[in-house]
Amino acid sequence: MSTRLAPQRRSDDTDPLRLPSPDRVSLVDRVAMHLAVRLLLWSTRTPRLTDDRARHADAYRRQEDAAERERAFLRGVILAYGR
């Protein structure tokens, strides 16, 4: 189809690219922009584990040591009363 032969309507008062009110942004657009900024900030955060690896490694070791001591104690109790 040739666009030269298509009927052309020209109206200066209606521009399809112009917003109805360029000074105001709708509530939905403002909420969407706010959400987008929050998601960008959230996605670029540094996880707590990368902030202080030594502190987390120490806490994990202490937790594992405590669990091992508890297992050893319970094993001793079971062996002592199992006879």
Sequence and secondary structure as in RCSB ss.txt:
>XXXX:A:sequence
MSTRLAPQRRSDDTDPLRLPSPDRVSLVDRVAMHLAVRLLLWSTRTPRLTDDRARHADAYRRQEDAAERERAFLR
GVILAYGR
>XXXX:A:secstr
  TTTS     TT  TTS S TT   HHHHHHHHHHHHHHHHHT   HHHH HHHHHHHHHHHHHHHHHHHHHHH
HHHHHH  
